Amino acid sequence: MHKTIKLQSTITCPNCGHKNEETMPTDSCQYFYECKNCKTILKPKEGDCCVYCSYGTEKYPSKQQK
């Protein structure tokens, strides 16, 4: 059975709590993300490859496959 990869992820800003749905890139990890509300630049937490793994509702597509 093949797992369906989700490309939509809702990022929650740890600074202000703002949520925004984004489409994840499939060709590379996204290391920086600017909050649409407070303009804080998010970076992955230690041990994560991208902002989606740290702050998103879905992990980065390559991580979902594992």
PDB file with one MODEL, atoms N, CA, C and O in Angstrom:
MODEL        1
ATOM      1  N   MET A   1       0.830  -1.183   0.000  1.00  0.00           N
ATOM      2  CA  MET A   1       0.000   0.000   0.000  1.00  0.00           C
ATOM      3  C   MET A   1       0.878   1.251   0.000  1.00  0.00           C
ATOM      4  O   MET A   1       1.782   1.371   0.827  1.00  0.00           O
ATOM      5  N   HIS A   2       0.621   2.174  -0.911  1.00  0.00           N
ATOM      6  CA  HIS A   2       1.430   3.376  -1.060  1.00  0.00           C
ATOM      7  C   HIS A   2       0.830   4.516  -0.236  1.00  0.00           C
ATOM      8  O   HIS A   2      -0.363   4.805  -0.330  1.00  0.00           O
ATOM      9  N   LYS A   3       1.662   5.146   0.559  1.00  0.00           N
ATOM     10  CA  LYS A   3       1.206   6.248   1.406  1.00  0.00           C
ATOM     11  C   LYS A   3       1.018   7.520   0.570  1.00  0.00           C
ATOM     12  O   LYS A   3       1.858   7.843  -0.270  1.00  0.00           O
ATOM     13  N   THR A   4      -0.080   8.237   0.803  1.00  0.00           N
ATOM     14  CA  THR A   4      -0.325   9.486   0.102  1.00  0.00           C
ATOM     15  C   THR A   4       0.498  10.595   0.745  1.00  0.00           C
ATOM     16  O   THR A   4       0.470  10.781   1.962  1.00  0.00           O
ATOM     17  N   ILE A   5       1.227  11.324  -0.085  1.00  0.00           N
ATOM     18  CA  ILE A   5       2.057  12.423   0.397  1.00  0.00           C
ATOM     19  C   ILE A   5       1.225  13.700   0.380  1.00  0.00           C
ATOM     20  O   ILE A   5       0.628  14.051  -0.638  1.00  0.00           O
ATOM     21  N   LYS A   6       1.191  14.384   1.508  1.00  0.00           N
ATOM     22  CA  LYS A   6       0.458  15.640   1.609  1.00  0.00           C
ATOM     23  C   LYS A   6       1.418  16.797   1.361  1.00  0.00           C
ATOM     24  O   LYS A   6       2.487  16.864   1.967  1.00  0.00           O
ATOM     25  N   LEU A   7       1.032  17.711   0.466  1.00  0.00           N
ATOM     26  CA  LEU A   7       1.882  18.846   0.155  1.00  0.00           C
ATOM     27  C   LEU A   7       1.444  20.118   0.874  1.00  0.00           C
ATOM     28  O   LEU A   7       2.182  21.103   0.886  1.00  0.00           O
ATOM     29  N   GLN A   8       0.259  20.111   1.470  1.00  0.00           N
ATOM     30  CA  GLN A   8      -0.235  21.267   2.216  1.00  0.00           C
ATOM     31  C   GLN A   8       0.102  21.069   3.693  1.00  0.00           C
ATOM     32  O   GLN A   8      -0.112  19.993   4.251  1.00  0.00           O
ATOM     33  N   SER A   9       0.626  22.108   4.307  1.00  0.00           N
ATOM     34  CA  SER A   9       0.960  22.066   5.729  1.00  0.00           C
ATOM     35  C   SER A   9       0.641  23.426   6.334  1.00  0.00           C
ATOM     36  O   SER A   9       0.914  24.461   5.726  1.00  0.00           O
ATOM     37  N   THR A  10       0.067  23.423   7.523  1.00  0.00           N
ATOM     38  CA  THR A  10      -0.236  24.674   8.206  1.00  0.00           C
ATOM     39  C   THR A  10       0.878  24.967   9.200  1.00  0.00           C
ATOM     40  O   THR A  10       1.086  24.222  10.158  1.00  0.00           O
ATOM     41  N   ILE A  11       1.585  26.058   8.961  1.00  0.00           N
ATOM     42  CA  ILE A  11       2.669  26.473   9.846  1.00  0.00           C
ATOM     43  C   ILE A  11       2.097  27.356  10.950  1.00  0.00           C
ATOM     44  O   ILE A  11       1.340  28.288  10.680  1.00  0.00           O
ATOM     45  N   THR A  12       2.462  27.058  12.188  1.00  0.00           N
ATOM     46  CA  THR A  12       2.051  27.868  13.335  1.00  0.00           C
ATOM     47  C   THR A  12       3.275  28.586  13.871  1.00  0.00           C
ATOM     48  O   THR A  12       4.258  27.948  14.248  1.00  0.00           O
ATOM     49  N   CYS A  13       3.222  29.914  13.906  1.00  0.00           N
ATOM     50  CA  CYS A  13       4.335  30.717  14.408  1.00  0.00           C
ATOM     51  C   CYS A  13       4.435  30.541  15.926  1.00  0.00           C
ATOM     52  O   CYS A  13       3.455  30.747  16.641  1.00  0.00           O
ATOM     53  N   PRO A  14       5.625  30.160  16.418  1.00  0.00           N
ATOM     54  CA  PRO A  14       5.789  29.993  17.863  1.00  0.00           C
ATOM     55  C   PRO A  14       5.825  31.337  18.599  1.00  0.00           C
ATOM     56  O   PRO A  14       5.671  31.382  19.820  1.00  0.00           O
ATOM     57  N   ASN A  15       6.026  32.421  17.863  1.00  0.00           N
ATOM     58  CA  ASN A  15       6.123  33.746  18.467  1.00  0.00           C
ATOM     59  C   ASN A  15       4.743  34.361  18.731  1.00  0.00           C
ATOM     60  O   ASN A  15       4.477  34.858  19.825  1.00  0.00           O
ATOM     61  N   CYS A  16       3.860  34.323  17.704  1.00  0.00           N
ATOM     62  CA  CYS A  16       2.557  34.991  17.852  1.00  0.00           C
ATOM     63  C   CYS A  16       1.363  34.046  17.745  1.00  0.00           C
ATOM     64  O   CYS A  16       0.234  34.441  18.034  1.00  0.00           O
ATOM     65  N   GLY A  17       1.605  32.793  17.329  1.00  0.00           N
ATOM     66  CA  GLY A  17       0.519  31.820  17.226  1.00  0.00           C
ATOM     67  C   GLY A  17      -0.258  31.868  15.925  1.00  0.00           C
ATOM     68  O   GLY A  17      -1.225  31.126  15.753  1.00  0.00           O
ATOM     69  N   HIS A  18       0.161  32.752  14.986  1.00  0.00           N
ATOM     70  CA  HIS A  18      -0.524  32.859  13.695  1.00  0.00           C
ATOM     71  C   HIS A  18      -0.352  31.565  12.903  1.00  0.00           C
ATOM     72  O   HIS A  18       0.727  30.973  12.890  1.00  0.00           O
ATOM     73  N   LYS A  19      -1.427  31.134  12.243  1.00  0.00           N
ATOM     74  CA  LYS A  19      -1.390  29.918  11.421  1.00  0.00           C
ATOM     75  C   LYS A  19      -1.591  30.303   9.962  1.00  0.00           C
ATOM     76  O   LYS A  19      -2.410  31.167   9.644  1.00  0.00           O
ATOM     77  N   ASN A  20      -0.837  29.656   9.078  1.00  0.00           N
ATOM     78  CA  ASN A  20      -0.968  29.912   7.652  1.00  0.00           C
ATOM     79  C   ASN A  20      -0.721  28.619   6.889  1.00  0.00           C
ATOM     80  O   ASN A  20       0.278  27.935   7.114  1.00  0.00           O
ATOM     81  N   GLU A  21      -1.639  28.290   5.986  1.00  0.00           N
ATOM     82  CA  GLU A  21      -1.461  27.083   5.179  1.00  0.00           C
ATOM     83  C   GLU A  21      -0.549  27.384   4.004  1.00  0.00           C
ATOM     84  O   GLU A  21      -0.726  28.381   3.304  1.00  0.00           O
ATOM     85  N   GLU A  22       0.419  26.522   3.795  1.00  0.00           N
ATOM     86  CA  GLU A  22       1.404  26.686   2.728  1.00  0.00           C
ATOM     87  C   GLU A  22       1.528  25.391   1.937  1.00  0.00           C
ATOM     88  O   GLU A  22       1.216  24.311   2.438  1.00  0.00           O
ATOM     89  N   THR A  23       1.985  25.513   0.701  1.00  0.00           N
ATOM     90  CA  THR A  23       2.317  24.348  -0.117  1.00  0.00           C
ATOM     91  C   THR A  23       3.811  24.124   0.012  1.00  0.00           C
ATOM     92  O   THR A  23       4.611  25.018  -0.266  1.00  0.00           O
ATOM     93  N   MET A  24       4.180  22.928   0.434  1.00  0.00           N
ATOM     94  CA  MET A  24       5.599  22.615   0.638  1.00  0.00           C
ATOM     95  C   MET A  24       6.293  22.375  -0.697  1.00  0.00           C
ATOM     96  O   MET A  24       5.702  21.803  -1.613  1.00  0.00           O
ATOM     97  N   PRO A  25       7.550  22.812  -0.807  1.00  0.00           N
ATOM     98  CA  PRO A  25       8.320  22.477  -2.008  1.00  0.00           C
ATOM     99  C   PRO A  25       8.645  20.988  -1.983  1.00  0.00           C
ATOM    100  O   PRO A  25       8.796  20.401  -0.912  1.00  0.00           O
ATOM    101  N   THR A  26       8.751  20.380  -3.153  1.00  0.00           N
ATOM    102  CA  THR A  26       9.057  18.942  -3.202  1.00  0.00           C
ATOM    103  C   THR A  26      10.507  18.677  -3.583  1.00  0.00           C
ATOM    104  O   THR A  26      10.969  17.539  -3.507  1.00  0.00           O
ATOM    105  N   ASP A  27      11.225  19.714  -3.991  1.00  0.00           N
ATOM    106  CA  ASP A  27      12.588  19.512  -4.481  1.00  0.00           C
ATOM    107  C   ASP A  27      13.680  19.904  -3.489  1.00  0.00           C
ATOM    108  O   ASP A  27      14.849  19.583  -3.700  1.00  0.00           O
ATOM    109  N   SER A  28      13.313  20.593  -2.411  1.00  0.00           N
ATOM    110  CA  SER A  28      14.316  20.970  -1.417  1.00  0.00           C
ATOM    111  C   SER A  28      13.633  21.336  -0.099  1.00  0.00           C
ATOM    112  O   SER A  28      12.454  21.689  -0.073  1.00  0.00           O
ATOM    113  N   CYS A  29      14.390  21.245   0.990  1.00  0.00           N
ATOM    114  CA  CYS A  29      13.865  21.636   2.291  1.00  0.00           C
ATOM    115  C   CYS A  29      13.783  23.156   2.374  1.00  0.00           C
ATOM    116  O   CYS A  29      14.607  23.861   1.791  1.00  0.00           O
ATOM    117  N   GLN A  30      12.802  23.650   3.088  1.00  0.00           N
ATOM    118  CA  GLN A  30      12.683  25.097   3.289  1.00  0.00           C
ATOM    119  C   GLN A  30      13.250  25.419   4.664  1.00  0.00           C
ATOM    120  O   GLN A  30      12.687  25.030   5.687  1.00  0.00           O
ATOM    121  N   TYR A  31      14.362  26.128   4.678  1.00  0.00           N
ATOM    122  CA  TYR A  31      15.072  26.394   5.925  1.00  0.00           C
ATOM    123  C   TYR A  31      14.552  27.637   6.652  1.00  0.00           C
ATOM    124  O   TYR A  31      14.573  27.691   7.881  1.00  0.00           O
ATOM    125  N   PHE A  32      14.085  28.638   5.892  1.00  0.00           N
ATOM    126  CA  PHE A  32      13.566  29.870   6.499  1.00  0.00           C
ATOM    127  C   PHE A  32      12.108  30.071   6.125  1.00  0.00           C
ATOM    128  O   PHE A  32      11.673  29.679   5.042  1.00  0.00           O
ATOM    129  N   TYR A  33      11.356  30.685   7.030  1.00  0.00           N
ATOM    130  CA  TYR A  33       9.955  31.023   6.763  1.00  0.00           C
ATOM    131  C   TYR A  33       9.635  32.298   7.536  1.00  0.00           C
ATOM    132  O   TYR A  33       9.904  32.390   8.734  1.00  0.00           O
ATOM    133  N   GLU A  34       9.059  33.283   6.843  1.00  0.00           N
ATOM    134  CA  GLU A  34       8.675  34.529   7.507  1.00  0.00           C
ATOM    135  C   GLU A  34       7.197  34.482   7.859  1.00  0.00           C
ATOM    136  O   GLU A  34       6.353  34.281   6.987  1.00  0.00           O
ATOM    137  N   CYS A  35       6.884  34.667   9.141  1.00  0.00           N
ATOM    138  CA  CYS A  35       5.495  34.696   9.596  1.00  0.00           C
ATOM    139  C   CYS A  35       4.770  35.841   8.895  1.00  0.00           C
ATOM    140  O   CYS A  35       5.261  36.968   8.847  1.00  0.00           O
ATOM    141  N   LYS A  36       3.605  35.535   8.358  1.00  0.00           N
ATOM    142  CA  LYS A  36       2.820  36.546   7.630  1.00  0.00           C
ATOM    143  C   LYS A  36       2.260  37.615   8.573  1.00  0.00           C
ATOM    144  O   LYS A  36       1.905  38.709   8.135  1.00  0.00           O
ATOM    145  N   ASN A  37       2.182  37.293   9.866  1.00  0.00           N
ATOM    146  CA  ASN A  37       1.596  38.214  10.838  1.00  0.00           C
ATOM    147  C   ASN A  37       2.647  39.094  11.525  1.00  0.00           C
ATOM    148  O   ASN A  37       2.602  40.319  11.417  1.00  0.00           O
ATOM    149  N   CYS A  38       3.591  38.464  12.230  1.00  0.00           N
ATOM    150  CA  CYS A  38       4.542  39.249  13.035  1.00  0.00           C
ATOM    151  C   CYS A  38       5.908  39.423  12.367  1.00  0.00           C
ATOM    152  O   CYS A  38       6.780  40.111  12.898  1.00  0.00           O
ATOM    153  N   LYS A  39       6.088  38.794  11.197  1.00  0.00           N
ATOM    154  CA  LYS A  39       7.327  38.908  10.401  1.00  0.00           C
ATOM    155  C   LYS A  39       8.547  38.245  11.034  1.00  0.00           C
ATOM    156  O   LYS A  39       9.673  38.476  10.592  1.00  0.00           O
ATOM    157  N   THR A  40       8.339  37.423  12.066  1.00  0.00           N
ATOM    158  CA  THR A  40       9.442  36.664  12.658  1.00  0.00           C
ATOM    159  C   THR A  40       9.962  35.667  11.627  1.00  0.00           C
ATOM    160  O   THR A  40       9.175  35.018  10.939  1.00  0.00           O
ATOM    161  N   ILE A  41      11.278  35.545  11.518  1.00  0.00           N
ATOM    162  CA  ILE A  41      11.876  34.557  10.621  1.00  0.00           C
ATOM    163  C   ILE A  41      12.049  33.258  11.404  1.00  0.00           C
ATOM    164  O   ILE A  41      12.799  33.196  12.379  1.00  0.00           O
ATOM    165  N   LEU A  42      11.339  32.225  10.959  1.00  0.00           N
ATOM    166  CA  LEU A  42      11.431  30.912  11.611  1.00  0.00           C
ATOM    167  C   LEU A  42      12.546  30.100  10.965  1.00  0.00           C
ATOM    168  O   LEU A  42      12.755  30.158   9.753  1.00  0.00           O
ATOM    169  N   LYS A  43      13.252  29.346  11.790  1.00  0.00           N
ATOM    170  CA  LYS A  43      14.272  28.411  11.335  1.00  0.00           C
ATOM    171  C   LYS A  43      13.950  27.064  11.969  1.00  0.00           C
ATOM    172  O   LYS A  43      13.305  27.024  13.016  1.00  0.00           O
ATOM    173  N   PRO A  44      14.381  25.959  11.362  1.00  0.00           N
ATOM    174  CA  PRO A  44      14.089  24.645  11.942  1.00  0.00           C
ATOM    175  C   PRO A  44      14.660  24.501  13.345  1.00  0.00           C
ATOM    176  O   PRO A  44      15.703  25.068  13.671  1.00  0.00           O
ATOM    177  N   LYS A  45      13.955  23.730  14.166  1.00  0.00           N
ATOM    178  CA  LYS A  45      14.473  23.392  15.491  1.00  0.00           C
ATOM    179  C   LYS A  45      15.649  22.443  15.307  1.00  0.00           C
ATOM    180  O   LYS A  45      15.785  21.810  14.260  1.00  0.00           O
ATOM    181  N   GLU A  46      16.486  22.348  16.313  1.00  0.00           N
ATOM    182  CA  GLU A  46      17.645  21.458  16.235  1.00  0.00           C
ATOM    183  C   GLU A  46      17.204  20.028  15.954  1.00  0.00           C
ATOM    184  O   GLU A  46      16.330  19.489  16.633  1.00  0.00           O
ATOM    185  N   GLY A  47      17.820  19.422  14.942  1.00  0.00           N
ATOM    186  CA  GLY A  47      17.490  18.049  14.575  1.00  0.00           C
ATOM    187  C   GLY A  47      16.474  17.940  13.446  1.00  0.00           C
ATOM    188  O   GLY A  47      16.305  16.863  12.873  1.00  0.00           O
ATOM    189  N   ASP A  48      15.791  19.042  13.113  1.00  0.00           N
ATOM    190  CA  ASP A  48      14.827  19.036  11.999  1.00  0.00           C
ATOM    191  C   ASP A  48      15.491  19.586  10.741  1.00  0.00           C
ATOM    192  O   ASP A  48      16.408  20.404  10.813  1.00  0.00           O
ATOM    193  N   CYS A  49      15.008  19.117   9.577  1.00  0.00           N
ATOM    194  CA  CYS A  49      15.621  19.548   8.321  1.00  0.00           C
ATOM    195  C   CYS A  49      15.001  20.826   7.768  1.00  0.00           C
ATOM    196  O   CYS A  49      15.627  21.530   6.976  1.00  0.00           O
ATOM    197  N   CYS A  50      13.762  21.130   8.188  1.00  0.00           N
ATOM    198  CA  CYS A  50      13.105  22.297   7.613  1.00  0.00           C
ATOM    199  C   CYS A  50      12.025  22.845   8.553  1.00  0.00           C
ATOM    200  O   CYS A  50      11.691  22.223   9.561  1.00  0.00           O
ATOM    201  N   VAL A  51      11.493  24.009   8.210  1.00  0.00           N
ATOM    202  CA  VAL A  51      10.489  24.659   9.051  1.00  0.00           C
ATOM    203  C   VAL A  51       9.191  23.856   9.111  1.00  0.00           C
ATOM    204  O   VAL A  51       8.462  23.949  10.099  1.00  0.00           O
ATOM    205  N   TYR A  52       8.887  23.078   8.085  1.00  0.00           N
ATOM    206  CA  TYR A  52       7.657  22.269   8.101  1.00  0.00           C
ATOM    207  C   TYR A  52       7.745  21.154   9.139  1.00  0.00           C
ATOM    208  O   TYR A  52       6.753  20.832   9.792  1.00  0.00           O
ATOM    209  N   CYS A  53       8.931  20.564   9.291  1.00  0.00           N
ATOM    210  CA  CYS A  53       9.108  19.510  10.294  1.00  0.00           C
ATOM    211  C   CYS A  53       9.019  20.084  11.710  1.00  0.00           C
ATOM    212  O   CYS A  53       8.604  19.390  12.638  1.00  0.00           O
ATOM    213  N   SER A  54       9.410  21.348  11.872  1.00  0.00           N
ATOM    214  CA  SER A  54       9.398  21.978  13.195  1.00  0.00           C
ATOM    215  C   SER A  54       8.062  22.607  13.555  1.00  0.00           C
ATOM    216  O   SER A  54       7.610  22.480  14.693  1.00  0.00           O
ATOM    217  N   TYR A  55       7.418  23.285  12.604  1.00  0.00           N
ATOM    218  CA  TYR A  55       6.245  24.104  12.926  1.00  0.00           C
ATOM    219  C   TYR A  55       4.991  23.775  12.121  1.00  0.00           C
ATOM    220  O   TYR A  55       3.946  24.390  12.330  1.00  0.00           O
ATOM    221  N   GLY A  56       5.083  22.810  11.202  1.00  0.00           N
ATOM    222  CA  GLY A  56       3.945  22.485  10.335  1.00  0.00           C
ATOM    223  C   GLY A  56       3.102  21.330  10.829  1.00  0.00           C
ATOM    224  O   GLY A  56       3.530  20.540  11.671  1.00  0.00           O
ATOM    225  N   THR A  57       1.896  21.246  10.292  1.00  0.00           N
ATOM    226  CA  THR A  57       1.003  20.140  10.634  1.00  0.00           C
ATOM    227  C   THR A  57       1.414  18.864   9.901  1.00  0.00           C
ATOM    228  O   THR A  57       1.048  17.765  10.317  1.00  0.00           O
ATOM    229  N   GLU A  58       2.167  19.006   8.819  1.00  0.00           N
ATOM    230  CA  GLU A  58       2.672  17.853   8.057  1.00  0.00           C
ATOM    231  C   GLU A  58       4.185  17.958   7.964  1.00  0.00           C
ATOM    232  O   GLU A  58       4.733  19.054   7.842  1.00  0.00           O
ATOM    233  N   LYS A  59       4.853  16.826   8.021  1.00  0.00           N
ATOM    234  CA  LYS A  59       6.297  16.787   7.848  1.00  0.00           C
ATOM    235  C   LYS A  59       6.633  17.004   6.374  1.00  0.00           C
ATOM    236  O   LYS A  59       5.774  16.862   5.503  1.00  0.00           O
ATOM    237  N   TYR A  60       7.884  17.348   6.108  1.00  0.00           N
ATOM    238  CA  TYR A  60       8.371  17.531   4.740  1.00  0.00           C
ATOM    239  C   TYR A  60       8.110  16.248   3.934  1.00  0.00           C
ATOM    240  O   TYR A  60       8.237  15.150   4.477  1.00  0.00           O
ATOM    241  N   PRO A  61       7.747  16.373   2.644  1.00  0.00           N
ATOM    242  CA  PRO A  61       7.373  15.194   1.837  1.00  0.00           C
ATOM    243  C   PRO A  61       8.326  13.998   1.918  1.00  0.00           C
ATOM    244  O   PRO A  61       7.861  12.862   2.010  1.00  0.00           O
ATOM    245  N   SER A  62       9.640  14.218   1.888  1.00  0.00           N
ATOM    246  CA  SER A  62      10.554  13.081   1.951  1.00  0.00           C
ATOM    247  C   SER A  62      10.490  12.384   3.314  1.00  0.00           C
ATOM    248  O   SER A  62      10.734  11.180   3.396  1.00  0.00           O
ATOM    249  N   LYS A  63      10.168  13.117   4.380  1.00  0.00           N
ATOM    250  CA  LYS A  63      10.031  12.519   5.710  1.00  0.00           C
ATOM    251  C   LYS A  63       8.719  11.721   5.807  1.00  0.00           C
ATOM    252  O   LYS A  63       8.647  10.730   6.534  1.00  0.00           O
ATOM    253  N   GLN A  64       7.683  12.157   5.070  1.00  0.00           N
ATOM    254  CA  GLN A  64       6.408  11.445   5.089  1.00  0.00           C
ATOM    255  C   GLN A  64       6.556  10.064   4.463  1.00  0.00           C
ATOM    256  O   GLN A  64       5.859   9.132   4.862  1.00  0.00           O
ATOM    257  N   GLN A  65       7.445   9.916   3.499  1.00  0.00           N
ATOM    258  CA  GLN A  65       7.633   8.644   2.817  1.00  0.00           C
ATOM    259  C   GLN A  65       8.261   7.597   3.716  1.00  0.00           C
ATOM    260  O   GLN A  65       8.062   6.401   3.504  1.00  0.00           O
ATOM    261  N   LYS A  66       9.016   8.026   4.715  1.00  0.00           N
ATOM    262  CA  LYS A  66       9.733   7.090   5.592  1.00  0.00           C
ATOM    263  C   LYS A  66       8.841   6.510   6.655  1.00  0.00           C
ATOM    264  O   LYS A  66       9.294   5.706   7.471  1.00  0.00           O
TER     265      LYS A  66
ENDMDL
END
